[in-house]
Amino acid sequence: MILRISLTILFLLVMVGVGIYSRKQASSVDGFVLGGRAVGPWLTAFAYGTSYFSAVVFIGYAGQFGWKYGLSATWIGIGNAIIGSLFAWIILGRRTKIMTQFIGSRTMPDFFGIRYDSEGLRVIASIIAFVFLIPYTAGVYKGISTLFEMGFGIPYIYCAITMAVLTAVYVILGGYKATAINDFIQGCIMIFGIVLVVTAVINSQGGLTAAVDKLAALPADGSTETGSGLFATLFGPDPWNLLGVVILTSLGTWGLPQMVGKFYSITDEAAVRRGTVISTIFALLVAGGCYFLGGFGRLFDSPAIYVDGKIAFDSIVPSMLVTLNDAIIGLVVLLVLAASMSTLAGLVLTSSSTMTLDLIYRDKKSEDGEVVDSVIDDEVAEKVERRKVVVMRVLIVFFIAISLLIALNPPTFIAQLMGISWGALAGAFLAPFLLGLYWKGVTPAAVWASYIWGVGLIVVNMLSGNAIANPINCGAIAMVGSFPVVWIVSLLTPKMNREKVDKIFKCYE
């Protein structure tokens, strides 16, 4: 226990120390939100990866989907690495960096407002982002608090509150630069930790071959016959639902404000190319390791994972880890703490900056991003900048407080919270953002249609008791369906001013 507490305290002191170190660079809006658009490939790649993978993946998704699909759940991690990291960086990275810098966009809602010449799109996008980032944040709290309860015996409520306070401290102090530096440190811990934990868990079952044989001998759900082998097969017992999870967790990152925002801040195109390789390797190690680990969850079946006769999916991974020695449990706590704090930092920073810049203080900009009614007096302009940073810091506290209240009484399992959040955000934003970087023909009406489609589908499904599909599959449907919605509506509605659009696309020349 002394070892666990000492490691955790040291880790938290380093995080706060980085926040203090970075505070001078967080005095302006660009410095606080984007790190001055000068963050290198290693920091950006690790910031992307650590924002991607948190306790939601390690505790929630790895446990639930490892239990349902066995070793085939590893495909989710592979999909995250190839689709969610490699393809995302290749397709979005360069163009996002170039266009958002050219038009002066600091947030995703800001991009919609300038790219499609509509303040309405900007405002509604900021509201959607703020509302639907909350359940995701609540899921992160729940995951880390569940593990802390296991590792330290500290009640869930105190864990969640401590996490909230510490995350707020270093984000408020240092902004994005502090977040990026801490993400790099946290990412190193995650890589080392996941390799060690997977090795320890497999060895506790007699080695890899013995563990796979035990998994293959288990009966399929609803059957008493042993030796089905389904949980040790390539595509598992339910490949179609597995595909839905791969789509949600991999393609979804392309439309999430806190993920795409990482491309805004990277230094240049050469850094994008290096970051692509680093991010992909990171995702393969961390996500692949998490889901591979979760695939052996059924070998640790015990009364501890059942509540009222039903499986508590969020307890599966903790039940696997509780059998390990104290040193490894201490490392696991640090691993999940690192992953969760980095994700929380990205979420709260994205939410507060979006609300401040796109709802409270909205600069009127031309189509090339220049502020139309900017303050001429430099001294006054500097005061306005400082005021915006103060408002963002206040909103960080507000956002954390709301998500914490939900986390203290979560309505469902972590995986479902994430499905609701990712489905609505990516269902609304993915197609108009991606197509807006490549296709001049996207219309403002098509963007409105995508907002209605993504948010509407998720909300209707939620209110109808998942009548359309489970939250995971519904989120996947929302994302994929947004592309035909935007394409069809764009063909049928009035086009934007050609001269304005051409001027924006000159950025690639």
C-alpha positions as CSV (number, residue, x, y, z in Angstrom):
1,M,0.0,0.0,0.0
2,I,2.9,2.4,0.8
3,L,4.4,1.7,-2.6
4,R,1.1,2.3,-4.4
5,I,0.5,5.6,-2.5
6,S,4.0,6.8,-3.0
7,L,3.9,6.2,-6.8
8,T,0.6,7.9,-7.1
9,I,1.6,10.9,-5.1
10,L,4.8,11.3,-7.1
11,F,2.9,11.0,-10.4
12,L,0.3,13.7,-9.3
13,L,3.1,16.1,-8.1
14,V,4.8,15.8,-11.5
15,M,1.4,16.6,-13.3
16,V,0.9,19.7,-11.2
17,G,4.5,20.7,-11.6
18,V,4.2,20.6,-15.4
19,G,1.1,22.8,-15.1
20,I,3.1,25.4,-13.1
21,Y,6.0,25.1,-15.6
22,S,3.7,25.8,-18.5
23,R,1.6,28.6,-17.1
24,K,3.5,31.4,-18.8
25,Q,2.6,30.0,-22.2
26,A,-1.1,29.9,-21.3
27,S,-1.6,33.7,-20.9
28,S,-3.1,34.1,-24.4
29,V,-6.0,32.4,-26.1
30,D,-3.8,30.7,-28.7
31,G,-1.3,29.7,-26.0
32,F,-4.0,28.3,-23.7
33,V,-6.0,26.4,-26.4
34,L,-3.5,25.4,-29.0
35,G,0.0,25.8,-27.4
36,G,0.8,28.6,-29.8
37,R,0.3,26.1,-32.8
38,A,3.9,25.0,-32.2
39,V,3.6,21.6,-30.6
40,G,6.0,19.0,-32.0
41,P,5.2,15.5,-33.4
42,W,6.0,13.5,-30.3
43,L,3.9,15.6,-28.0
44,T,1.0,15.8,-30.5
45,A,1.1,12.1,-31.2
46,F,1.1,11.1,-27.6
47,A,-1.6,13.8,-26.8
48,Y,-3.7,12.2,-29.5
49,G,-3.2,8.7,-28.2
50,T,-3.7,9.4,-24.6
51,S,-6.8,11.4,-25.3
52,Y,-8.0,8.4,-27.3
53,F,-7.4,5.7,-24.7
54,S,-8.5,6.1,-21.1
55,A,-10.2,4.2,-18.3
56,V,-13.2,4.0,-20.7
57,V,-11.1,1.7,-22.9
58,F,-9.1,-0.1,-20.2
59,I,-11.9,-0.7,-17.7
60,G,-15.1,-0.3,-19.6
61,Y,-14.6,-1.4,-23.2
62,A,-11.8,-4.0,-22.7
63,G,-13.9,-5.7,-19.9
64,Q,-17.3,-5.6,-21.7
65,F,-16.1,-6.5,-25.2
66,G,-13.5,-8.9,-24.1
67,W,-16.2,-10.8,-22.2
68,K,-18.6,-10.8,-25.2
69,Y,-16.1,-11.5,-28.0
70,G,-13.1,-13.2,-26.4
71,L,-9.8,-12.9,-28.2
72,S,-11.5,-11.5,-31.3
73,A,-11.9,-8.2,-29.3
74,T,-8.3,-7.6,-30.2
75,W,-9.6,-6.5,-33.6
76,I,-11.0,-3.4,-31.9
77,G,-7.5,-2.4,-30.9
78,I,-6.2,-3.1,-34.4
79,G,-9.0,-1.0,-35.9
80,N,-8.2,1.8,-33.5
81,A,-4.6,1.8,-34.6
82,I,-5.2,1.5,-38.4
83,I,-8.5,3.5,-38.8
84,G,-8.6,5.6,-35.7
85,S,-4.9,6.6,-35.8
86,L,-3.1,5.8,-39.1
87,F,-5.9,6.7,-41.5
88,A,-7.1,9.6,-39.4
89,W,-3.6,11.2,-39.4
90,I,-3.1,10.6,-43.2
91,I,-6.6,11.8,-44.3
92,L,-7.2,14.6,-41.7
93,G,-3.8,15.6,-40.3
94,R,-2.3,17.7,-43.0
95,R,-5.5,19.3,-44.4
96,T,-6.8,20.1,-40.9
97,K,-3.5,21.8,-40.0
98,I,-3.3,23.9,-43.2
99,M,-7.0,25.0,-43.5
100,T,-7.7,25.7,-39.9
101,Q,-4.5,27.8,-39.6
102,F,-5.3,29.6,-42.9
103,I,-8.9,30.6,-41.8
104,G,-7.8,31.2,-38.2
105,S,-10.0,28.5,-36.7
106,R,-9.3,27.5,-33.1
107,T,-12.1,25.0,-32.5
108,M,-14.2,22.6,-34.5
109,P,-17.4,24.8,-34.2
110,D,-15.3,27.8,-35.3
111,F,-14.3,25.8,-38.4
112,F,-18.0,25.2,-39.2
113,G,-18.8,28.8,-38.8
114,I,-16.0,30.1,-41.1
115,R,-15.9,27.3,-43.6
116,Y,-19.6,27.4,-44.2
117,D,-20.1,31.1,-43.5
118,S,-22.7,30.6,-40.8
119,E,-22.7,31.8,-37.2
120,G,-25.7,29.6,-36.5
121,L,-23.7,26.4,-37.4
122,R,-20.9,27.6,-35.1
123,V,-23.2,28.2,-32.1
124,I,-25.2,25.0,-32.4
125,A,-22.0,23.0,-32.8
126,S,-20.6,24.5,-29.6
127,I,-23.7,23.5,-27.7
128,I,-23.7,20.0,-29.1
129,A,-20.0,19.6,-28.2
130,F,-20.6,20.9,-24.6
131,V,-23.6,18.7,-23.9
132,F,-22.3,15.4,-25.4
133,L,-18.8,15.6,-24.0
134,I,-20.3,15.4,-20.5
135,P,-21.4,11.7,-20.6
136,Y,-18.0,10.7,-22.0
137,T,-16.2,12.6,-19.2
138,A,-18.5,10.9,-16.6
139,G,-17.5,7.5,-18.1
140,V,-13.8,8.3,-17.6
141,Y,-14.5,9.3,-13.9
142,K,-16.3,6.1,-13.3
143,G,-13.6,3.9,-14.8
144,I,-10.7,5.4,-12.9
145,S,-12.7,5.5,-9.6
146,T,-13.6,1.9,-9.9
147,L,-10.0,0.9,-10.2
148,F,-8.9,3.2,-7.3
149,E,-11.6,1.6,-5.2
150,M,-10.1,-1.8,-5.9
151,G,-6.4,-0.7,-5.6
152,F,-6.6,1.5,-2.5
153,G,-9.9,0.6,-0.9
154,I,-10.9,4.3,-1.1
155,P,-14.7,4.9,-1.7
156,Y,-15.7,5.8,-5.2
157,I,-17.0,9.3,-4.4
158,Y,-13.6,10.4,-2.9
159,C,-11.7,9.0,-5.9
160,A,-13.9,10.9,-8.4
161,I,-13.7,14.2,-6.5
162,T,-9.9,13.9,-6.2
163,M,-9.5,13.2,-9.9
164,A,-11.7,16.2,-10.8
165,V,-9.7,18.6,-8.6
166,L,-6.3,17.5,-9.8
167,T,-7.2,17.6,-13.4
168,A,-8.7,21.0,-13.1
169,V,-5.5,22.3,-11.3
170,Y,-3.0,21.4,-14.1
171,V,-5.2,22.3,-17.0
172,I,-6.2,25.7,-15.5
173,L,-2.6,26.4,-14.8
174,G,-0.9,25.4,-18.0
175,G,-3.6,25.0,-20.7
176,Y,-2.8,22.9,-23.8
177,K,1.0,22.9,-23.5
178,A,0.8,21.5,-20.0
179,T,-1.7,18.9,-21.2
180,A,0.6,17.9,-24.1
181,I,3.7,17.5,-21.9
182,N,1.7,15.6,-19.3
183,D,0.3,13.4,-22.1
184,F,3.8,12.5,-23.2
185,I,4.7,11.4,-19.6
186,Q,1.4,9.6,-19.2
187,G,1.8,7.9,-22.6
188,C,5.2,6.5,-21.6
189,I,3.6,5.1,-18.4
190,M,0.8,3.6,-20.4
191,I,3.1,1.8,-22.9
192,F,5.3,0.3,-20.1
193,G,2.3,-0.5,-17.9
194,I,0.2,-2.3,-20.5
195,V,3.1,-4.6,-21.7
196,L,3.8,-5.5,-18.1
197,V,0.2,-6.1,-17.1
198,V,-0.6,-8.3,-20.1
199,T,2.4,-10.4,-19.4
200,A,1.5,-10.8,-15.7
201,V,-2.1,-11.7,-16.4
202,I,-1.2,-14.3,-19.1
203,N,1.5,-15.8,-16.8
204,S,-1.1,-16.1,-14.0
205,Q,-3.0,-18.5,-16.3
206,G,0.1,-20.7,-17.0
207,G,1.3,-18.9,-20.1
208,L,-0.2,-17.9,-23.5
209,T,-0.9,-21.4,-24.8
210,A,-2.5,-22.6,-21.6
211,A,-4.7,-19.4,-21.4
212,V,-5.9,-19.7,-25.0
213,D,-6.7,-23.4,-24.4
214,K,-8.7,-22.6,-21.3
215,L,-10.6,-19.9,-23.2
216,A,-11.4,-22.3,-26.1
217,A,-12.8,-24.8,-23.7
218,L,-15.4,-22.4,-22.3
219,P,-19.1,-22.9,-23.4
220,A,-20.8,-20.3,-25.6
221,D,-23.4,-18.1,-23.9
222,G,-26.6,-19.9,-23.4
223,S,-25.0,-23.3,-23.7
224,T,-23.6,-25.8,-21.2
225,E,-21.4,-27.7,-23.7
226,T,-17.7,-27.0,-23.2
227,G,-15.2,-26.8,-25.9
228,S,-17.1,-24.4,-28.2
229,G,-13.9,-22.6,-29.0
230,L,-15.8,-19.5,-30.0
231,F,-14.0,-17.2,-27.6
232,A,-10.6,-18.2,-29.0
233,T,-11.5,-17.9,-32.7
234,L,-10.5,-15.2,-35.2
235,F,-13.8,-13.4,-35.4
236,G,-15.5,-14.6,-32.2
237,P,-19.1,-15.5,-31.5
238,D,-20.7,-12.3,-32.8
239,P,-18.7,-10.7,-35.7
240,W,-21.4,-8.2,-36.8
241,N,-21.7,-6.6,-33.5
242,L,-18.0,-6.7,-33.2
243,L,-17.8,-4.7,-36.4
244,G,-20.1,-2.1,-35.0
245,V,-17.7,-1.6,-32.0
246,V,-14.7,-1.3,-34.4
247,I,-16.5,1.4,-36.4
248,L,-17.7,3.4,-33.3
249,T,-14.3,3.4,-31.6
250,S,-12.2,3.8,-34.7
251,L,-14.0,6.1,-37.1
252,G,-15.5,8.0,-34.2
253,T,-12.3,9.8,-33.4
254,W,-12.4,11.6,-36.8
255,G,-15.4,13.6,-35.7
256,L,-14.6,14.3,-32.0
257,P,-13.5,17.9,-31.3
258,Q,-11.0,17.0,-28.6
259,M,-9.2,14.6,-31.1
260,V,-9.3,16.7,-34.3
261,G,-8.1,19.7,-32.3
262,K,-4.7,18.0,-31.9
263,F,-4.0,18.6,-35.6
264,Y,-4.7,22.4,-35.1
265,S,-1.7,22.8,-32.8
266,I,1.0,20.7,-34.5
267,T,4.0,22.7,-35.9
268,D,4.1,21.8,-39.6
269,E,3.5,19.2,-42.3
270,A,6.8,17.4,-41.6
271,A,5.6,17.0,-38.0
272,V,2.3,15.6,-39.2
273,R,4.2,12.8,-41.1
274,R,6.3,11.9,-38.1
275,G,3.3,12.1,-35.8
276,T,1.4,9.6,-38.0
277,V,4.0,6.9,-37.4
278,I,4.3,7.6,-33.7
279,S,0.6,7.7,-33.1
280,T,-0.1,4.5,-34.9
281,I,2.5,2.5,-33.0
282,F,1.3,3.9,-29.7
283,A,-2.3,2.9,-30.5
284,L,-1.3,-0.6,-31.6
285,L,0.5,-1.2,-28.3
286,V,-2.0,0.4,-26.0
287,A,-5.3,-0.4,-27.6
288,G,-4.2,-3.7,-28.9
289,G,-2.9,-4.6,-25.5
290,C,-6.0,-3.5,-23.7
291,Y,-8.4,-5.5,-25.8
292,F,-6.2,-8.5,-25.9
293,L,-6.1,-8.5,-22.1
294,G,-9.9,-8.1,-21.9
295,G,-10.3,-11.1,-24.2
296,F,-9.2,-13.4,-21.2
297,G,-11.8,-11.9,-18.9
298,R,-13.9,-15.1,-18.7
299,L,-11.0,-16.9,-17.2
300,F,-11.4,-14.7,-14.1
301,D,-15.2,-15.4,-13.6
302,S,-16.0,-14.8,-9.9
303,P,-18.9,-13.7,-7.8
304,A,-17.2,-10.2,-7.6
305,I,-18.3,-9.3,-11.1
306,Y,-22.0,-10.0,-10.5
307,V,-24.5,-7.5,-9.2
308,D,-28.1,-8.7,-8.5
309,G,-27.3,-11.7,-10.7
310,K,-26.2,-9.7,-13.7
311,I,-22.6,-9.1,-14.9
312,A,-21.2,-5.8,-13.9
313,F,-18.9,-5.3,-17.0
314,D,-17.0,-2.5,-15.4
315,S,-15.8,-4.9,-12.7
316,I,-14.3,-7.5,-15.0
317,V,-10.9,-6.0,-15.5
318,P,-10.5,-5.0,-11.8
319,S,-11.3,-8.6,-10.9
320,M,-8.5,-9.8,-13.3
321,L,-6.0,-7.4,-11.7
322,V,-6.8,-7.9,-8.1
323,T,-5.0,-11.3,-8.2
324,L,-1.6,-9.7,-9.2
325,N,1.1,-8.7,-6.8
326,D,1.1,-5.2,-5.1
327,A,3.8,-3.7,-7.3
328,I,1.9,-4.5,-10.5
329,I,-1.4,-3.3,-9.1
330,G,0.3,0.0,-8.2
331,L,1.6,0.2,-11.8
332,V,-1.9,-0.6,-13.1
333,V,-3.4,2.2,-11.0
334,L,-0.8,4.6,-12.4
335,L,-1.5,3.3,-16.0
336,V,-5.2,4.0,-15.8
337,L,-4.7,7.2,-13.8
338,A,-2.4,8.5,-16.6
339,A,-4.7,7.5,-19.3
340,S,-7.8,9.0,-17.6
341,M,-6.2,12.3,-16.6
342,S,-5.0,12.9,-20.1
343,T,-8.4,12.2,-21.6
344,L,-10.1,14.3,-19.0
345,A,-7.7,17.2,-19.6
346,G,-8.4,17.1,-23.3
347,L,-12.2,16.9,-22.8
348,V,-12.4,19.8,-20.3
349,L,-10.1,22.0,-22.4
350,T,-12.1,21.4,-25.5
351,S,-15.4,22.0,-23.8
352,S,-14.4,25.2,-22.1
353,S,-12.6,26.7,-25.2
354,T,-15.6,25.9,-27.4
355,M,-18.1,27.5,-25.1
356,T,-15.9,30.6,-24.6
357,L,-14.8,31.2,-28.2
358,D,-17.9,30.0,-30.0
359,L,-20.7,31.0,-27.7
360,I,-19.7,33.7,-25.3
361,Y,-17.0,35.6,-27.2
362,R,-17.6,35.2,-30.9
363,D,-15.3,37.3,-33.2
364,K,-16.8,38.1,-36.5
365,K,-14.5,36.7,-39.2
366,S,-14.3,36.9,-43.0
367,E,-14.1,33.8,-45.1
368,D,-10.3,33.7,-44.8
369,G,-10.4,33.9,-41.0
370,E,-9.5,37.6,-40.4
371,V,-11.3,39.3,-37.6
372,V,-13.7,41.9,-39.1
373,D,-14.4,44.0,-36.0
374,S,-11.2,43.5,-34.0
375,V,-10.2,46.0,-31.4
376,I,-7.7,48.5,-32.7
377,D,-6.2,49.4,-29.3
378,D,-3.5,46.8,-28.5
379,E,-3.9,47.3,-24.8
380,V,-7.6,46.8,-24.9
381,A,-7.1,43.7,-27.2
382,E,-4.7,42.2,-24.6
383,K,-7.3,42.7,-21.9
384,V,-9.9,41.0,-24.0
385,E,-7.5,38.0,-24.6
386,R,-6.9,37.7,-20.8
387,R,-10.6,37.9,-20.1
388,K,-11.3,35.0,-22.5
389,V,-8.6,32.9,-20.8
390,V,-10.2,33.6,-17.4
391,V,-13.6,32.6,-18.7
392,M,-12.2,29.4,-20.1
393,R,-10.7,28.6,-16.7
394,V,-14.0,29.2,-15.0
395,L,-15.8,27.0,-17.5
396,I,-13.3,24.2,-16.9
397,V,-14.5,24.1,-13.3
398,F,-18.1,24.3,-14.3
399,F,-17.7,21.4,-16.9
400,I,-15.8,19.2,-14.4
401,A,-18.5,19.8,-11.7
402,I,-21.4,18.8,-14.0
403,S,-19.7,15.6,-15.3
404,L,-18.7,14.8,-11.7
405,L,-22.3,14.9,-10.6
406,I,-23.2,12.5,-13.4
407,A,-20.3,10.2,-12.5
408,L,-21.3,10.0,-8.9
409,N,-24.6,8.4,-10.1
410,P,-23.9,7.1,-13.6
411,P,-27.0,5.9,-15.5
412,T,-25.4,3.0,-17.3
413,F,-22.2,1.1,-18.0
414,I,-19.1,3.0,-19.2
415,A,-19.4,1.6,-22.7
416,Q,-22.9,2.9,-23.1
417,L,-21.9,6.3,-21.9
418,M,-19.2,6.5,-24.5
419,G,-21.5,5.1,-27.2
420,I,-24.0,8.0,-26.6
421,S,-21.3,10.6,-26.5
422,W,-19.2,9.4,-29.5
423,G,-22.3,8.6,-31.6
424,A,-23.9,12.0,-31.2
425,L,-20.7,14.0,-31.7
426,A,-19.2,12.1,-34.6
427,G,-22.6,11.5,-36.1
428,A,-23.2,15.3,-36.2
429,F,-19.6,16.5,-37.1
430,L,-17.7,13.8,-38.9
431,A,-19.1,14.1,-42.4
432,P,-19.3,17.9,-42.7
433,F,-15.8,18.3,-41.2
434,L,-14.0,15.6,-43.3
435,L,-15.9,16.5,-46.6
436,G,-15.4,20.2,-45.8
437,L,-11.6,19.7,-46.1
438,Y,-11.8,18.0,-49.5
439,W,-15.0,18.9,-51.3
440,K,-16.1,22.5,-52.3
441,G,-19.6,21.4,-52.8
442,V,-20.8,20.9,-49.2
443,T,-23.6,23.3,-48.4
444,P,-24.6,24.8,-45.0
445,A,-28.0,23.0,-45.3
446,A,-26.1,19.7,-45.5
447,V,-24.2,20.6,-42.3
448,W,-27.5,21.4,-40.5
449,A,-28.9,18.0,-41.8
450,S,-25.9,16.2,-40.4
451,Y,-26.4,17.9,-37.0
452,I,-30.0,16.8,-36.9
453,W,-29.2,13.3,-38.1
454,G,-26.4,12.6,-35.6
455,V,-27.9,14.1,-32.5
456,G,-31.5,13.2,-33.4
457,L,-30.8,9.5,-34.0
458,I,-28.9,9.1,-30.7
459,V,-31.5,11.0,-28.7
460,V,-34.5,9.2,-30.2
461,N,-32.8,5.8,-29.6
462,M,-31.9,6.8,-26.0
463,L,-35.5,8.0,-25.2
464,S,-37.1,4.9,-26.8
465,G,-35.1,2.5,-24.7
466,N,-32.6,1.6,-27.5
467,A,-35.5,0.7,-29.9
468,I,-33.3,1.4,-33.0
469,A,-30.2,-0.4,-31.8
470,N,-27.9,-0.7,-28.8
471,P,-26.0,2.5,-28.0
472,I,-22.8,1.1,-29.6
473,N,-24.4,0.1,-32.9
474,C,-26.6,3.2,-33.0
475,G,-23.5,5.3,-32.7
476,A,-21.9,3.5,-35.6
477,I,-25.0,3.9,-37.7
478,A,-25.0,7.7,-36.9
479,M,-21.4,8.1,-38.1
480,V,-21.6,6.1,-41.3
481,G,-25.1,7.4,-42.2
482,S,-23.9,11.1,-41.9
483,F,-21.9,10.8,-45.2
484,P,-24.9,10.0,-47.5
485,V,-26.9,12.6,-45.6
486,V,-24.4,15.3,-46.3
487,W,-23.8,14.2,-49.9
488,I,-27.5,14.0,-50.8
489,V,-28.5,17.3,-49.1
490,S,-25.5,19.1,-50.7
491,L,-26.7,18.0,-54.2
492,L,-30.2,19.3,-53.5
493,T,-29.6,22.6,-51.8
494,P,-28.2,26.0,-52.9
495,K,-24.4,26.1,-53.2
496,M,-22.1,28.5,-51.3
497,N,-20.6,31.6,-52.9
498,R,-18.0,30.1,-55.2
499,E,-15.5,32.9,-54.8
500,K,-15.5,32.5,-51.0
501,V,-15.0,28.8,-51.2
502,D,-12.2,29.0,-53.8
503,K,-10.5,31.5,-51.6
504,I,-10.5,29.1,-48.6
505,F,-9.2,26.2,-50.7
506,K,-6.3,28.2,-52.0
507,C,-4.7,27.4,-48.7
508,Y,-3.6,24.0,-50.1
509,E,-1.7,25.7,-53.0
